[in-house]
Amino acid sequence: MNLKLEKPLAFLDLETTGVNVSKDKIVEIAIIKINPDSSKEEYNKRINPEIPIPIETSEIHGIYDFDVINSPNFKAVSSEIEDFIKGCDLGGFNSNKFDIPLLVEEFYRCNIDIKIEERKLIDVQNIFHKMEQRTLVAAYQFYCNKDLTNAHSALADTAATLAVFMAQLEKYENLENNIDFLHDFSIQGLKTLDFAKRIAIDKENNYLINFGKHKGKKVVDVFKSEPSYYSWIQSGDFTTNTKLCFKKIWNEFKTQKVWK
């Protein structure tokens, strides 16, 4: 099956120092880009995170501090990664919750905005969970009838994710070979503005606080009743993406352009 693409679709996988999106760093990135003409390009790079890799994490993906000591840091390769995914929609396995948010944070640290809001996001795990409720290893076995060797090798995981995605499109007639449809289908649960799901979007497209004592309240209503809330967000332990989303709403609120 050939994907029906209007622009390239890049599947990616990250191996990292941990699972904290706002604080952990990339130690390996792999990307497989499928172009509208069905040709493919690969990118694979080890990265020095410039922080220690916890031993328990290294035991999972097999990458230790000494493996990346001479590798470039993310800033050194940020431009080539940005160029490789330029104009691409993005996909992965659990990528909406982890890989893409963490990659976006790494770019933010380099003062690079990859305009994630302009890209469609395909999360193969969300499609899988809606259809079969399994893990990547089981998904690869289920859809491709193969054992996944070298699990937690970024390139192997990326290739397996792409293979599972293509098999899903073959298997399920109700899955449209259409990126807009698959983007919407990849959304799990409540629609949110930010990756960390701190800001929800209701059916009327109102922005709602999705955590803490103000959960369920409109963001602008909280800004009106508690102006210091915005400063608390900006100085708190939130991801850069979340802070920028609150900043966007705050600026619209202050200029009274949008009252959501």
N, C-alpha and C positions, 0 to 999 in steps of 0.2 A: 504493500500500500504506500502511495505517495501522499504526504501531507499537503493539504490545500493551504498554502501560505501566500500572504501578500507581502510579508517581510520576513527576514530570518527569525528562527526560533532557536534560542541557545539554552541547552540543558546544562546545569552546573551542579557540582558537589564540592563541599568544603570539608577539609579535615582541620580541626581547630584545637586550641588549648583548653577548651571547655565549652559549656553550653549557655553561658551568660552572654546574651546578644550585645549588651552595652559595654562589656569589659573584656571578653575573650577575643583572641586574635586568630587569624588564619595561618596554618602551617603548610597547607597544600590546597591548590585550587585546580579543578579540571573542568573544562567546558567543551561540549560538542555542539557545534553550530550547524543547523540544517538550513540551507538556503532555499528560496522559492523554486529553484531548478532541481531540487533534491540532492544537490552536492553537499558534502559535509566537510567541516574544518574542525580541527582539534587544537586545544590549548591546555597545557598541563605544566604547573610550576610549583616547586617547593618554595616556601617563604619563611624567612626568619621572623618570628613574632616579636622578638626583642623582649620577651618575658619568658620565664621558665615554663616548660611544658610539664604539667603534673605527671608523675610516673604512672598513675592509674589511667590517665588519658592516653599516654604513649603505649600502654599495654593493649589498648583497644585498636588504635590505628597504626601502630608500629613505627611511628615517627618520634625520635628522641631528640633532645637538645643538640647532640653532636651531629645529627643528620642535617640540620638546617643552619649550623653555625656560620657557614660560608655562603648561604643563600641570600638573595636580596631581600630587603624588607618590603612591606607592601607599598610604601610610597615610591620606591624605585621602579616598581612594575605597574603602578596604578594607571599610568597613561596607556600602556600597551593593553591592559585588560579592558579599560574604558573603550579603547579603539576596537578591540575584538568584538565587544558586545554592542557597539554603536548601532542604533536602529533596530535592535533585536527585541522581540518579546522573550520572556525568560521562563524556564521550567526546571523542575527538579523533584526530589522526593522529600517531603516535609519542608519544602523550600519556602513556602509562604510564611511558616512560623520560625524557621531557623536560618537556612542558607542565605536567602535574599536579604532579610533584615540585617544579618551580621555583615554581609558584603556591603550593604548600603552604609553601615556604620564605619567600616574601614575607609570607604570613599569619603565620607564626611570628614574624617580625621585628616584627609589630604586636601580638604576644601574643594572636593569634586562632587557635584550634584548630577547623578546619572538620570534624573527625571523619571524616577520609578513610577510616578503617577501616570506617565504617558505610555507605559508598557503593559501588555497583557501578561498575566502570570498563570502558568499551568502547574498545579501541584498534583503530581501523579499519586502521591499518598492519599490525598483527599478523594480523588477519583476511586482509588483502590478501596479505601475504607467505606465509601458509599456503596460500593459494589460487592466487596468480598470480606472486608475486615481482617487484614493480614499485615505482615511486615515486608520489607523489601526482599529479604531472602526467600520468604514464602511466596511473595508475588512473582519473583523470577522463576521459581519452581512451578507455580500454578499456571502462569501465562506462557512461559517459554519452555517448560519441561526440562529445565537445566538447573544444575547446582551452581550457586554463586560462589566461585572461588575468589580469593583476594578481597573479601568483604572489608570495608573501611579503607580500601585503596581508592582515592578520589576518582581516578579514571575508570576503574572497574565498576564502582558504584554508579558513576554517571552513565556508562555504557549500558549497564543493567537497567537503569531507570528509563533510558530511551527505548530499550527493547521492550520493557513492560508497557510503556505508553503506546507503542505501535501495536502491541498485541491487544491492548484494551480496546483500541479503535476497531480492530478486526473482530473482536469477540462481541461487543455490545452494539446492537443496531441503534439503540437510542442515544449513543454518544455520537454527536455530529462531528464530522471532520471540519471543524470550523473554530478558529482561535477565539472569537468572541464568546461562542457557546462554552468552550472548554474553560475559559477564564472565569465565567460566571459559575460553572459547575465546580470549579476548584475551590470556591469560597466555602468555608466550613463554618456554620453557625452564623452569628450576627455579623452583618456588614460593619466594618470599622474603617476609620480614616487612617489610623496608624498601624504599624506592624505589631506593636505590643498590645493592641486592642484596648487601649486606655480611653479611646474616643469612639463611641458607637455612632452609627447613622441609622435613624429610624425610617419608617416607610415614607415619611414626609420630608426626608433628607435633612432633618434636624440633627445637629451634633450633640451627643449626650455624653456626660461623664460616665465611664463604665467601671469605676472602682471607688472604694473608700466611702466616706460619709455622704458624698454628693451623688452617689451612683443613681443613674436614671434621670438626673436633672439636666436641663439644657445647659450647655457650656456658657452661653451668653447670659443666662439667668444667674449663674454662679459668679460670673465676672461682675454683674451689676450689684449683687448682694455682698460679694466678698472680693473686692478688687485685688487684694493681696494674694489671692489664689494663683494668679498668673505668675507672680514673682516666686511663689513657693514651688511651682512646677519647674520653672527655669533653673532654680538652684538645687533642685532635688535629684535623686538618683534615678533619672529616667533616661531612656535612649535619646540620642540626638534627633532621630526621626520623630519621636513623640513630642519633644520640645518644639521642633519646627512646625508641627501640625498645630499645636496650641498657639504658637506665635502667629501663624497664618490667621487663625480665628480671632486672636486678640487684635491684630492689625485691622481686620475687617470690622470688628466690633468698635474699635476706636474711631474709625473713619465713617462708621455707620453705612457701609456699602452693603453689607449682608447681615441680616438679623435672623440667624438660624437657631 
